Amino acid sequence: MIKRIDRIISEQTTYSRKEIKKLISKDMVYANDELVKRPETKFEEKDISLRIGNEDIDIKKNIYLILNKPKGFVSTTDLINENSVLNLLPEKYQKRNMFPAGRLDKDTTGLMIITDDGEFAHNILAPNKHVKKVYEVTIDIPVTTTMKEEFEKGVELNDGVCKSSILNITGEYTAEVTLTEGRYHQIKRMFGRFGATVIELNRICIGNLYLPKDLKIGEIRELTENELLLIQEK
């Protein structure tokens, strides 16, 4: 994408537009080894090499973040909503057009990916991609083998029969559920068919990427290249 140099620097660094203008006026900005004289000068972002003073800037076309989502936050891109998950992002990422790749309910916690790459998001969310999501669930009545069997068959909801899913019983009131589709409030509605209310819901895995144990609730960081591969595995 062709962009103004001041926009590229703003998105790739923590410099403000005012600071960038000063850097350019002081002959400190080089693009493709040529001195940049005007902030409105345009470049093809994917092909640019950028240097500010003596520092080479690593140009990232897209950003991929992993968040351990806390309760009380919603999967919206509306930054006016103070409870948007995007308001958890460090300032340098808020300059980009970031969005949650998939949704978690306000009271659901756990693994969430935030990115500005629409194709990547489609590849992990589209039903025909069959990328699995694993959830830890606590309900208000004992988990039964009947639930397990019906989850495997496909629970019938008012919007159709769910795809076969895996329910592993982990305790009297707890289970791990693996889905390959993502309907609205799906797990809550599936357990609701058995008269159960979901008390706690925590997503721990997408694809083959499990929520890192050292990523505390509310923390966010960039995904590594290996993690990007894991998340797209079936």
C-alpha positions in Angstrom: 0.0 0.0 0.0 1.3 3.5 -0.9 1.3 5.7 2.1 2.8 9.1 3.3 6.1 8.7 5.0 4.8 10.4 8.2 2.0 7.8 8.4 4.4 4.9 7.9 6.7 6.2 10.6 3.7 6.8 12.9 2.4 3.3 12.5 5.8 1.6 12.8 7.1 3.6 15.8 6.0 5.5 18.9 6.8 9.0 17.3 3.9 11.4 17.1 3.2 13.2 13.8 4.6 16.4 15.3 7.8 14.6 16.3 8.1 13.1 12.9 7.8 16.5 11.2 10.7 17.7 13.4 12.8 14.7 12.6 12.3 15.3 8.8 13.1 19.0 9.2 16.4 18.0 10.9 17.4 15.7 8.0 17.1 12.6 10.2 14.8 10.5 8.1 16.0 8.3 5.2 13.8 6.1 3.0 15.5 3.7 0.6 18.8 5.4 1.6 17.6 8.8 0.4 17.0 11.8 2.6 13.3 12.5 3.1 12.5 16.2 2.8 8.7 16.4 3.1 6.3 14.5 5.4 3.8 14.0 2.7 6.2 12.2 0.4 4.7 8.8 -0.5 6.2 5.3 -0.6 5.1 1.7 -1.2 5.2 0.5 2.4 6.1 -3.1 1.7 9.2 -2.1 -0.4 10.6 0.7 1.8 13.7 0.6 3.9 13.6 3.2 6.7 16.2 4.8 8.9 15.8 7.5 11.5 19.1 8.9 12.5 21.3 5.8 12.9 18.5 3.5 13.7 17.1 1.1 11.1 13.3 0.7 11.5 11.9 -2.8 11.0 8.8 -2.3 8.7 6.0 -4.7 9.6 3.2 -5.0 7.1 0.9 -6.6 9.6 0.7 -7.0 13.4 -0.4 -10.1 15.2 -1.1 -9.8 19.0 -2.1 -12.3 21.6 -4.2 -11.2 24.5 -5.2 -13.0 27.6 -8.6 -11.4 27.7 -10.0 -10.4 31.1 -13.7 -10.3 32.1 -15.6 -7.1 31.5 -14.2 -6.3 28.0 -16.1 -6.6 24.7 -14.9 -7.7 21.3 -15.6 -4.4 19.5 -13.5 -2.0 17.4 -15.4 1.0 18.9 -12.7 2.8 20.9 -15.3 5.1 22.3 -16.5 2.1 24.4 -14.0 2.2 27.2 -14.5 -1.6 27.7 -13.3 -2.4 24.1 -10.5 -4.9 24.1 -8.7 -2.5 21.8 -8.3 -0.1 24.7 -6.0 -2.7 26.3 -3.5 -2.2 23.4 -0.3 -0.3 24.0 -0.5 3.1 22.3 1.9 2.2 19.5 -0.6 -0.4 18.2 -3.6 1.9 18.5 -2.4 3.9 15.5 -3.1 0.9 13.2 -6.5 -0.5 12.1 -6.5 -3.3 14.6 -9.5 -5.6 15.3 -10.2 -8.8 17.2 -10.0 -11.9 15.1 -13.1 -13.5 16.5 -15.3 -12.6 19.4 -15.4 -13.6 23.1 -18.4 -12.6 25.2 -17.9 -9.9 27.8 -17.8 -12.4 30.6 -15.5 -14.9 28.8 -11.8 -14.9 29.3 -8.7 -16.3 27.6 -7.0 -16.4 24.3 -7.8 -13.7 21.8 -5.9 -12.7 18.7 -5.9 -9.0 17.6 -4.5 -8.1 14.2 -4.8 -5.8 11.2 -4.6 -8.7 8.7 -8.0 -9.5 7.3 -6.9 -12.5 5.3 -5.2 -14.1 8.4 -8.4 -13.5 10.5 -10.5 -15.2 7.8 -8.2 -18.2 7.7 -8.7 -18.9 11.4 -12.4 -18.0 11.6 -14.0 -19.3 8.4 -16.1 -22.4 9.1 -14.6 -24.3 6.1 -11.1 -23.9 7.6 -12.0 -26.1 10.5 -9.6 -24.4 12.9 -10.3 -25.7 16.4 -10.9 -23.7 19.5 -10.7 -25.2 23.0 -12.5 -23.9 26.0 -12.4 -24.6 29.7 -16.0 -24.6 31.0 -17.6 -24.6 34.4 -21.4 -25.2 34.7 -23.9 -25.2 37.6 -24.8 -28.8 37.4 -22.7 -32.0 37.1 -21.3 -32.7 33.7 -22.6 -36.0 32.4 -21.7 -38.7 29.9 -25.0 -37.9 28.1 -23.7 -34.4 27.4 -20.4 -35.9 26.1 -22.2 -38.2 23.8 -24.6 -35.6 22.5 -21.8 -33.1 21.9 -20.1 -35.7 19.7 -23.3 -36.4 17.8 -24.1 -32.7 17.3 -26.3 -30.7 19.6 -29.4 -29.3 18.0 -30.0 -25.6 18.5 -32.7 -23.3 17.2 -30.4 -22.3 14.3 -29.5 -25.9 13.3 -27.5 -28.9 14.4 -24.0 -28.1 15.6 -21.0 -29.8 14.1 -19.6 -32.7 16.2 -17.6 -31.4 19.1 -15.4 -32.9 21.8 -16.4 -32.7 25.5 -13.7 -34.0 27.9 -15.0 -34.2 31.5 -12.3 -32.8 33.8 -14.3 -32.6 37.0 -17.8 -32.9 38.5 -18.8 -29.4 37.2 -16.0 -28.8 34.7 -15.1 -29.8 31.1 -12.9 -28.9 28.1 -14.9 -28.4 24.9 -13.4 -28.3 21.5 -15.3 -26.7 18.6 -14.6 -26.2 14.9 -17.3 -23.6 14.4 -18.2 -20.4 16.2 -21.9 -19.6 16.5 -23.3 -16.9 18.7 -23.1 -18.0 22.4 -22.6 -21.5 21.1 -21.2 -23.2 24.2 -23.7 -21.5 26.5 -26.6 -22.6 24.3 -25.2 -26.1 23.9 -25.1 -26.7 27.6 -28.4 -24.9 27.9 -30.1 -27.8 26.0 -29.3 -29.9 29.1 -30.6 -27.4 31.6 -27.1 -26.2 32.5 -25.9 -22.6 33.0 -22.3 -21.8 32.1 -20.6 -20.1 35.1 -17.1 -19.7 33.8 -15.8 -19.9 30.2 -12.1 -19.5 29.3 -10.7 -20.1 25.8 -7.3 -21.8 26.0 -6.5 -22.8 22.4 -6.9 -21.8 18.8 -5.5 -24.2 16.2 -2.6 -25.7 18.0 -1.6 -22.6 19.9 -2.4 -22.8 23.6 -2.6 -19.8 25.8 0.9 -19.3 27.1 1.1 -19.9 30.9 3.3 -16.8 31.4 0.8 -14.5 29.8 -1.2 -13.0 32.7 -4.8 -11.9 32.4 -4.9 -8.5 30.6 -1.4 -8.9 29.2 -0.7 -8.6 25.5 2.3 -9.2 23.2 3.2 -9.9 19.6 3.0 -13.5 18.4 6.2 -15.2 17.4 6.5 -16.7 13.9 6.2 -20.2 15.3 3.0 -19.2 17.2 1.5 -17.8 13.9 2.1 -21.2 12.3 0.6 -23.1 15.3 -2.6 -21.0 15.3 -3.3 -21.9 11.7 -2.8 -25.6 12.1 -5.8 -27.9 12.3 
